[in-house]
C-alpha cells in the first residue's frame, strides 16, 4: 500500500481495508500489520489526502475493539504526539 507512487492507490487500499473492518478474518491483519507496522509511514505521507484517510481507517478499526484500541494508542503515543 505505502509502496505505491500514486496517492490514489494508497487511498484505495485504505478504503478496501475499511470494508474489511467488520470481517473476523481480517482483524489480525488490520491490527498487527496495518496499525503496528504501517501506521507511522502512512501518517507522515506527503499527500494530505492519505493522512486524512488513515485517520478514518484508524477510527473504524479501533471502534471495533475499544479495549484493544486503548492499549494500541498507548503504544503509539510518542508517534502521535510528534505529529502535532
N, CA, C and O atoms as a Tinker XYZ file with bonds, in Angstrom:
   336  protein
     1  N      0.826000   -1.196000    0.000000    73     2
     2  CA     0.000000    0.000000    0.000000    64     1     3
     3  C      0.868000    1.257000    0.000000    63     2     4     5
     4  O      0.712000    2.120000   -0.863000    81     3
     5  N      1.774000    1.360000    0.956000    73     3     6
     6  CA     2.580000    2.578000    1.031000    64     5     7
     7  C      3.684000    2.604000   -0.017000    63     6     8     9
     8  O      4.346000    3.628000   -0.186000    81     7
     9  N      3.894000    1.500000   -0.722000    73     7    10
    10  CA     4.950000    1.454000   -1.725000    64     9    11
    11  C      4.547000    2.104000   -3.039000    63    10    12    13
    12  O      5.406000    2.410000   -3.865000    81    11
    13  N      3.274000    2.315000   -3.239000    73    11    14
    14  CA     2.811000    2.889000   -4.492000    64    13    15
    15  C      3.224000    4.355000   -4.600000    63    14    16    17
    16  O      3.215000    5.085000   -3.608000    81    15
    17  N      3.577000    4.770000   -5.786000    73    15    18
    18  CA     3.925000    6.162000   -6.044000    64    17    19
    19  C      2.688000    7.051000   -6.077000    63    18    20    21
    20  O      2.770000    8.252000   -5.817000    81    19
    21  N      1.549000    6.460000   -6.396000    73    19    22
    22  CA     0.316000    7.237000   -6.571000    64    21    23
    23  C     -0.479000    7.283000   -5.277000    63    22    24    25
    24  O     -0.726000    6.252000   -4.651000    81    23
    25  N     -0.877000    8.484000   -4.884000    73    23    26
    26  CA    -1.669000    8.623000   -3.661000    64    25    27
    27  C     -3.028000    7.963000   -3.811000    63    26    28    29
    28  O     -3.611000    7.506000   -2.828000    81    27
    29  N     -3.536000    7.909000   -5.039000    73    27    30
    30  CA    -4.829000    7.277000   -5.276000    64    29    31
    31  C     -4.809000    5.800000   -4.893000    63    30    32    33
    32  O     -5.789000    5.276000   -4.364000    81    31
    33  N     -3.692000    5.136000   -5.163000    73    31    34
    34  CA    -3.555000    3.720000   -4.812000    64    33    35
    35  C     -3.546000    3.531000   -3.303000    63    34    36    37
    36  O     -4.168000    2.601000   -2.789000    81    35
    37  N     -2.852000    4.397000   -2.599000    73    35    38
    38  CA    -2.782000    4.288000   -1.140000    64    37    39
    39  C     -4.152000    4.523000   -0.516000    63    38    40    41
    40  O     -4.538000    3.818000    0.416000    81    39
    41  N     -4.888000    5.511000   -1.025000    73    39    42
    42  CA    -6.233000    5.774000   -0.508000    64    41    43
    43  C     -7.164000    4.612000   -0.846000    63    42    44    45
    44  O     -7.979000    4.210000   -0.015000    81    43
    45  N     -7.052000    4.076000   -2.043000    73    43    46
    46  CA    -7.882000    2.945000   -2.438000    64    45    47
    47  C     -7.629000    1.721000   -1.568000    63    46    48    49
    48  O     -8.566000    1.009000   -1.207000    81    47
    49  N     -6.376000    1.477000   -1.233000    73    47    50
    50  CA    -6.050000    0.342000   -0.364000    64    49    51
    51  C     -6.644000    0.538000    1.024000    63    50    52    53
    52  O     -7.129000   -0.417000    1.630000    81    51
    53  N     -6.611000    1.754000    1.526000    73    51    54
    54  CA    -7.195000    2.014000    2.842000    64    53    55
    55  C     -8.716000    1.926000    2.804000    63    54    56    57
    56  O     -9.332000    1.468000    3.766000    81    55
    57  N     -9.323000    2.357000    1.710000    73    55    58
    58  CA   -10.775000    2.234000    1.576000    64    57    59
    59  C    -11.168000    0.759000    1.559000    63    58    60    61
    60  O    -12.179000    0.380000    2.151000    81    59
    61  N    -10.389000   -0.061000    0.895000    73    59    62
    62  CA   -10.643000   -1.501000    0.892000    64    61    63
    63  C    -10.475000   -2.105000    2.277000    63    62    64    65
    64  O    -11.249000   -2.970000    2.686000    81    63
    65  N     -9.457000   -1.642000    2.996000    73    63    66
    66  CA    -9.240000   -2.138000    4.358000    64    65    67
    67  C    -10.401000   -1.755000    5.271000    63    66    68    69
    68  O    -10.771000   -2.527000    6.156000    81    67
    69  N    -10.984000   -0.563000    5.064000    73    67    70
    70  CA   -12.141000   -0.166000    5.871000    64    69    71
    71  C    -13.312000   -1.106000    5.652000    63    70    72    73
    72  O    -14.082000   -1.362000    6.578000    81    71
    73  N    -13.454000   -1.620000    4.450000    73    71    74
    74  CA   -14.536000   -2.573000    4.166000    64    73    75
    75  C    -14.332000   -3.886000    4.914000    63    74    76    77
    76  O    -15.295000   -4.599000    5.197000    81    75
    77  N    -13.080000   -4.207000    5.233000    73    75    78
    78  CA   -12.764000   -5.467000    5.910000    64    77    79
    79  C    -12.822000   -5.372000    7.434000    63    78    80    81
    80  O    -12.649000   -6.381000    8.118000    81    79
    81  N    -13.060000   -4.188000    7.971000    73    79    82
    82  CA   -13.019000   -3.988000    9.420000    64    81    83
    83  C    -13.974000   -4.934000   10.146000    63    82    84    85
    84  O    -13.623000   -5.472000   11.197000    81    83
    85  N    -15.145000   -5.140000    9.618000    73    83    86
    86  CA   -16.139000   -5.993000   10.275000    64    85    87
    87  C    -15.829000   -7.486000   10.125000    63    86    88    89
    88  O    -16.434000   -8.312000   10.810000    81    87
    89  N    -14.907000   -7.834000    9.250000    73    87    90
    90  CA   -14.573000   -9.232000    8.988000    64    89    91
    91  C    -13.637000   -9.790000   10.062000    63    90    92    93
    92  O    -12.576000   -9.221000   10.321000    81    91
    93  N    -14.025000  -10.894000   10.680000    73    91    94
    94  CA   -13.168000  -11.541000   11.671000    64    93    95
    95  C    -11.868000  -12.018000   11.027000    63    94    96    97
    96  O    -10.817000  -12.022000   11.668000    81    95
    97  N    -11.943000  -12.416000    9.772000    73    95    98
    98  CA   -10.775000  -12.923000    9.053000    64    97    99
    99  C     -9.678000  -11.869000    8.972000    63    98   100   101
   100  O     -8.493000  -12.190000    9.067000    81    99
   101  N    -10.070000  -10.618000    8.796000    73    99   102
   102  CA    -9.101000   -9.555000    8.571000    64   101   103
   103  C     -8.651000   -8.855000    9.845000    63   102   104   105
   104  O     -7.729000   -8.043000    9.787000    81   103
   105  N     -9.255000   -9.132000   10.980000    73   103   106
   106  CA    -8.920000   -8.407000   12.200000    64   105   107
   107  C     -7.437000   -8.496000   12.562000    63   106   108   109
   108  O     -6.825000   -7.487000   12.913000    81   107
   109  N     -6.865000   -9.676000   12.481000    73   107   110
   110  CA    -5.442000   -9.824000   12.798000    64   109   111
   111  C     -4.578000   -8.999000   11.869000    63   110   112   113
   112  O     -3.646000   -8.328000   12.312000    81   111
   113  N     -4.884000   -9.045000   10.585000    73   111   114
   114  CA    -4.124000   -8.274000    9.610000    64   113   115
   115  C     -4.226000   -6.783000    9.888000    63   114   116   117
   116  O     -3.217000   -6.078000    9.890000    81   115
   117  N     -5.436000   -6.303000   10.124000    73   115   118
   118  CA    -5.628000   -4.865000   10.330000    64   117   119
   119  C     -4.902000   -4.378000   11.575000    63   118   120   121
   120  O     -4.284000   -3.313000   11.558000    81   119
   121  N     -4.970000   -5.138000   12.640000    73   119   122
   122  CA    -4.326000   -4.710000   13.883000    64   121   123
   123  C     -2.815000   -4.859000   13.819000    63   122   124   125
   124  O     -2.083000   -3.895000   14.042000    81   123
   125  N     -2.350000   -6.054000   13.517000    73   123   126
   126  CA    -0.915000   -6.309000   13.592000    64   125   127
   127  C     -0.137000   -5.664000   12.452000    63   126   128   129
   128  O      0.873000   -4.999000   12.683000    81   127
   129  N     -0.598000   -5.856000   11.245000    73   127   130
   130  CA     0.162000   -5.361000   10.101000    64   129   131
   131  C     -0.064000   -3.878000    9.855000    63   130   132   133
   132  O      0.881000   -3.089000    9.846000    81   131
   133  N     -1.290000   -3.514000    9.662000    73   131   134
   134  CA    -1.578000   -2.145000    9.250000    64   133   135
   135  C     -1.312000   -1.135000   10.354000    63   134   136   137
   136  O     -0.605000   -0.152000   10.134000    81   135
   137  N     -1.862000   -1.360000   11.523000    73   135   138
   138  CA    -1.714000   -0.361000   12.586000    64   137   139
   139  C     -0.326000   -0.353000   13.196000    63   138   140   141
   140  O      0.250000    0.716000   13.402000    81   139
   141  N      0.221000   -1.519000   13.487000    73   139   142
   142  CA     1.508000   -1.549000   14.173000    64   141   143
   143  C      2.694000   -1.309000   13.237000    63   142   144   145
   144  O      3.685000   -0.700000   13.640000    81   143
   145  N      2.602000   -1.780000   12.000000    73   143   146
   146  CA     3.745000   -1.663000   11.095000    64   145   147
   147  C      3.656000   -0.485000   10.130000    63   146   148   149
   148  O      4.678000    0.127000    9.819000    81   147
   149  N      2.478000   -0.159000    9.657000    73   147   150
   150  CA     2.351000    0.833000    8.590000    64   149   151
   151  C      1.830000    2.189000    9.059000    63   150   152   153
   152  O      1.886000    3.166000    8.312000    81   151
   153  N      1.328000    2.255000   10.277000    73   151   154
   154  CA     0.709000    3.484000   10.764000    64   153   155
   155  C      1.658000    4.683000   10.688000    63   154   156   157
   156  O      1.276000    5.743000   10.193000    81   155
   157  N      2.888000    4.521000   11.173000    73   155   158
   158  CA     3.811000    5.662000   11.196000    64   157   159
   159  C      4.190000    6.117000    9.790000    63   158   160   161
   160  O      4.429000    7.303000    9.565000    81   159
   161  N      4.246000    5.192000    8.854000    73   159   162
   162  CA     4.567000    5.553000    7.465000    64   161   163
   163  C      3.410000    6.332000    6.838000    63   162   164   165
   164  O      3.616000    7.354000    6.184000    81   163
   165  N      2.196000    5.834000    7.047000    73   163   166
   166  CA     1.028000    6.454000    6.414000    64   165   167
   167  C      0.666000    7.800000    7.036000    63   166   168   169
   168  O      0.170000    8.685000    6.338000    81   167
   169  N      0.905000    7.967000    8.331000    73   167   170
   170  CA     0.567000    9.241000    8.975000    64   169   171
   171  C      1.550000   10.348000    8.641000    63   170   172   173
   172  O      1.288000   11.515000    8.929000    81   171
   173  N      2.655000   10.005000    8.048000    73   171   174
   174  CA     3.631000   11.019000    7.633000    64   173   175
   175  C      3.746000   11.101000    6.113000    63   174   176   177
   176  O      4.710000   11.658000    5.588000    81   175
   177  N      2.769000   10.549000    5.415000    73   175   178
   178  CA     2.752000   10.584000    3.957000    64   177   179
   179  C      2.763000   12.027000    3.456000    63   178   180   181
   180  O      2.195000   12.912000    4.095000    81   179
   181  N      3.395000   12.260000    2.334000    73   179   182
   182  CA     3.485000   13.610000    1.769000    64   181   183
   183  C      2.123000   14.144000    1.325000    63   182   184   185
   184  O      1.917000   15.358000    1.299000    81   183
   185  N      1.212000   13.275000    0.983000    73   183   186
   186  CA    -0.111000   13.688000    0.499000    64   185   187
   187  C     -1.097000   13.789000    1.657000    63   186   188   189
   188  O     -1.325000   12.808000    2.365000    81   187
   189  N     -1.677000   14.958000    1.853000    73   187   190
   190  CA    -2.601000   15.159000    2.977000    64   189   191
   191  C     -3.837000   14.271000    2.860000    63   190   192   193
   192  O     -4.426000   13.902000    3.876000    81   191
   193  N     -4.234000   13.927000    1.653000    73   191   194
   194  CA    -5.410000   13.074000    1.470000    64   193   195
   195  C     -5.171000   11.685000    2.067000    63   194   196   197
   196  O     -6.089000   11.077000    2.618000    81   195
   197  N     -3.960000   11.195000    1.959000    73   195   198
   198  CA    -3.611000    9.900000    2.540000    64   197   199
   199  C     -3.618000    9.995000    4.059000    63   198   200   201
   200  O     -4.144000    9.108000    4.730000    81   199
   201  N     -3.042000   11.056000    4.606000    73   199   202
   202  CA    -3.025000   11.233000    6.062000    64   201   203
   203  C     -4.435000   11.334000    6.621000    63   202   204   205
   204  O     -4.710000   10.801000    7.696000    81   203
   205  N     -5.333000   12.008000    5.913000    73   203   206
   206  CA    -6.722000   12.120000    6.352000    64   205   207
   207  C     -7.404000   10.758000    6.324000    63   206   208   209
   208  O     -8.112000   10.394000    7.263000    81   207
   209  N     -7.194000   10.017000    5.262000    73   207   210
   210  CA    -7.830000    8.703000    5.118000    64   209   211
   211  C     -7.343000    7.731000    6.180000    63   210   212   213
   212  O     -8.125000    6.914000    6.666000    81   211
   213  N     -6.076000    7.797000    6.551000    73   211   214
   214  CA    -5.573000    6.878000    7.573000    64   213   215
   215  C     -6.244000    7.166000    8.917000    63   214   216   217
   216  O     -6.425000    6.250000    9.719000    81   215
   217  N     -6.608000    8.395000    9.169000    73   215   218
   218  CA    -7.349000    8.720000   10.382000    64   217   219
   219  C     -8.721000    8.073000   10.404000    63   218   220   221
   220  O     -9.141000    7.542000   11.432000    81   219
   221  N     -9.424000    8.113000    9.281000    73   219   222
   222  CA   -10.737000    7.472000    9.189000    64   221   223
   223  C    -10.621000    5.956000    9.347000    63   222   224   225
   224  O    -11.453000    5.329000   10.003000    81   223
   225  N     -9.587000    5.375000    8.744000    73   223   226
   226  CA    -9.375000    3.937000    8.868000    64   225   227
   227  C     -9.044000    3.568000   10.306000    63   226   228   229
   228  O     -9.550000    2.572000   10.825000    81   227
   229  N     -8.214000    4.349000   10.942000    73   227   230
   230  CA    -7.854000    4.112000   12.330000    64   229   231
   231  C     -9.093000    4.132000   13.226000    63   230   232   233
   232  O     -9.250000    3.280000   14.101000    81   231
   233  N     -9.960000    5.101000   13.003000    73   231   234
   234  CA   -11.198000    5.197000   13.782000    64   233   235
   235  C    -12.066000    3.955000   13.574000    63   234   236   237
   236  O    -12.604000    3.405000   14.535000    81   235
   237  N    -12.201000    3.517000   12.329000    73   235   238
   238  CA   -13.036000    2.350000   12.024000    64   237   239
   239  C    -12.491000    1.093000   12.690000    63   238   240   241
   240  O    -13.253000    0.305000   13.250000    81   239
   241  N    -11.185000    0.905000   12.630000    73   239   242
   242  CA   -10.582000   -0.293000   13.217000    64   241   243
   243  C    -10.710000   -0.262000   14.733000    63   242   244   245
   244  O    -11.088000   -1.257000   15.351000    81   243
   245  N    -10.399000    0.867000   15.320000    73   243   246
   246  CA   -10.397000    0.962000   16.780000    64   245   247
   247  C    -11.796000    0.928000   17.378000    63   246   248   249
   248  O    -11.959000    0.520000   18.528000    81   247
   249  N    -12.795000    1.340000   16.634000    73   247   250
   250  CA   -14.152000    1.309000   17.171000    64   249   251
   251  C    -14.677000   -0.121000   17.304000    63   250   252   253
   252  O    -15.669000   -0.354000   17.995000    81   251
   253  N    -14.022000   -1.071000   16.651000    73   251   254
   254  CA   -14.433000   -2.468000   16.747000    64   253   255
   255  C    -14.020000   -3.116000   18.068000    63   254   256   257
   256  O    -14.691000   -4.036000   18.535000    81   255
   257  N    -12.935000   -2.654000   18.672000    73   255   258
   258  CA   -12.444000   -3.247000   19.921000    64   257   259
   259  C    -11.800000   -2.142000   20.751000    63   258   260   261
   260  O    -10.604000   -1.879000   20.630000    81   259
   261  N    -12.595000   -1.507000   21.584000    73   259   262
   262  CA   -12.129000   -0.326000   22.310000    64   261   263
   263  C    -11.037000   -0.632000   23.340000    63   262   264   265
   264  O    -10.144000    0.190000   23.545000    81   263
   265  N    -11.091000   -1.773000   23.975000    73   263   266
   266  CA   -10.059000   -2.133000   24.951000    64   265   267
   267  C     -8.712000   -2.327000   24.253000    63   266   268   269
   268  O     -7.681000   -1.849000   24.725000    81   267
   269  N     -8.738000   -3.018000   23.155000    73   267   270
   270  CA    -7.509000   -3.228000   22.371000    64   269   271
   271  C     -7.020000   -1.900000   21.794000    63   270   272   273
   272  O     -5.816000   -1.670000   21.682000    81   271
   273  N     -7.949000   -1.042000   21.435000    73   271   274
   274  CA    -7.598000    0.264000   20.878000    64   273   275
   275  C     -6.850000    1.114000   21.889000    63   274   276   277
   276  O     -5.888000    1.796000   21.537000    81   275
   277  N     -7.279000    1.079000   23.131000    73   275   278
   278  CA    -6.624000    1.870000   24.165000    64   277   279
   279  C     -5.179000    1.433000   24.371000    63   278   280   281
   280  O     -4.290000    2.273000   24.511000    81   279
   281  N     -4.941000    0.131000   24.389000    73   279   282
   282  CA    -3.562000   -0.347000   24.543000    64   281   283
   283  C     -2.715000    0.020000   23.327000    63   282   284   285
   284  O     -1.528000    0.317000   23.455000    81   283
   285  N     -3.326000   -0.002000   22.163000    73   283   286
   286  CA    -2.602000    0.368000   20.949000    64   285   287
   287  C     -2.242000    1.849000   20.942000    63   286   288   289
   288  O     -1.133000    2.219000   20.556000    81   287
   289  N     -3.169000    2.688000   21.367000    73   287   290
   290  CA    -2.891000    4.128000   21.426000    64   289   291
   291  C     -1.743000    4.396000   22.394000    63   290   292   293
   292  O     -0.895000    5.248000   22.129000    81   291
   293  N     -1.712000    3.681000   23.504000    73   291   294
   294  CA    -0.605000    3.850000   24.449000    64   293   295
   295  C      0.729000    3.496000   23.802000    63   294   296   297
   296  O      1.741000    4.148000   24.060000    81   295
   297  N      0.732000    2.464000   22.961000    73   295   298
   298  CA     1.956000    2.073000   22.249000    64   297   299
   299  C      2.370000    3.119000   21.215000    63   298   300   301
   300  O      3.561000    3.330000   20.987000    81   299
   301  N      1.390000    3.773000   20.592000    73   299   302
   302  CA     1.672000    4.725000   19.518000    64   301   303
   303  C      1.740000    6.178000   20.006000    63   302   304   305
   304  O      1.887000    7.094000   19.196000    81   303
   305  N      1.634000    6.393000   21.307000    73   303   306
   306  CA     1.519000    7.759000   21.844000    64   305   307
   307  C      2.684000    8.654000   21.434000    63   306   308   309
   308  O      2.461000    9.800000   21.044000    81   307
   309  N      3.901000    8.170000   21.510000    73   307   310
   310  CA     5.043000    9.011000   21.148000    64   309   311
   311  C      4.948000    9.473000   19.691000    63   310   312   313
   312  O      5.220000   10.631000   19.377000    81   311
   313  N      4.562000    8.561000   18.822000    73   311   314
   314  CA     4.422000    8.929000   17.400000    64   313   315
   315  C      3.279000    9.914000   17.202000    63   314   316   317
   316  O      3.415000   10.878000   16.448000    81   315
   317  N      2.156000    9.682000   17.870000    73   315   318
   318  CA     1.010000   10.582000   17.730000    64   317   319
   319  C      1.341000   11.989000   18.199000    63   318   320   321
   320  O      0.950000   12.964000   17.557000    81   319
   321  N      2.055000   12.105000   19.308000    73   319   322
   322  CA     2.415000   13.422000   19.838000    64   321   323
   323  C      3.384000   14.132000   18.908000    63   322   324   325
   324  O      3.336000   15.354000   18.774000    81   323
   325  N      4.268000   13.371000   18.264000    73   323   326
   326  CA     5.235000   14.005000   17.356000    64   325   327
   327  C      4.552000   14.607000   16.117000    63   326   328   329
   328  O      5.133000   15.457000   15.443000    81   327
   329  N      3.327000   14.169000   15.820000    73   327   330
   330  CA     2.615000   14.681000   14.652000    64   329   331
   331  C      1.964000   16.037000   14.894000    63   330   332   333
   332  O      1.625000   16.752000   13.951000    81   331
   333  N      1.793000   16.379000   16.158000    73   331   334
   334  CA     1.085000   17.629000   16.498000    64   333   335
   335  C      2.010000   18.815000   16.411000    63   334   336
   336  O      1.591000   19.945000   16.661000    81   335
